[in-house]
């Protein structure tokens, strides 16, 4: 008996160490060089996003890649081998634990549960990292240990909640062969994105807000949120991700310069922590918008698929489905009208059009039949009649349907099926 070969591992997943390393070095530039307190820490977002996009058989490779990348980051910034090794172990374990938690809690049908799963995974990863790192700092009795732990949780949560959705969103992007967004959506999205950039610059620029009252500067922080949501609504998940990344880079850069609405005179580093919390709230809001928008798009796609199956079933059984509204007199037919009668879809829009296409010998009987239905008659005996075919002759139709009553007993709608027979040739005079 042959043995099943073991699944091959994808070595390209090791390339995830590059954005992890870059985000780590960028984050270190924004942190306190004296106390080593971490106010911004983006690598966990890259790691969690990579785990979520990679098959589990390749997770050991990712774990090794992020482990060595973390050693490089910690050694470069601190130069302490033991601390670098411990921080690399805790960072690797916390990220893979957060990703595992997110996968376990994410519902199969997606929806809002995805947001809850991401939040839960981020909290679990941050708690585990803080516990392990805090234990090491307590054992080594390093200075500023409490300050570092106090800021670490917010920075870790921010890194996952901001970058993990961004990584997964961009990775799922596929360019279209043709088409694209409509000009109206493109213009609206561009306007919203431009307004996001302008409002973020105005909100976090120290020279523009230094002469404004605190109440005004605080209320200005809502403007980027509004335009970020608008960008996400118009451009979809990719637009929301772009809005979050843009807001993150601009807000962190200007906050690191000591500008923005969260600056405190007695605590220079508080501005980064407060900005991080602000970005976490923004990221969760955009993630919720993207999730709800994606769920709606999935429901529409499922409905379209069911419609396609239903049309195939109607075509295969040589039937049409109809719906008549007695209030406005509209008559709707579902199915292939071109194959049945040689006419375009929507050509029969009311009973007058239907009677005009009926065989002269069947019109009186068909008129009485529909009069009885509009009056609420429940005679379900199939009615045979003939309708003109655009190619010549008459299509035999068997009508089986009935009126459906409303809550007050009146007729709400008349629905039924037409079974299509053969086409009879027109009588030669």
Order of alpha helices (4+ residues) and beta strands (2+ residues): alpha-alpha-alpha-alpha-alpha-alpha-alpha-alpha-alpha-alpha-alpha-beta-beta-alpha-alpha-alpha-beta-beta-beta
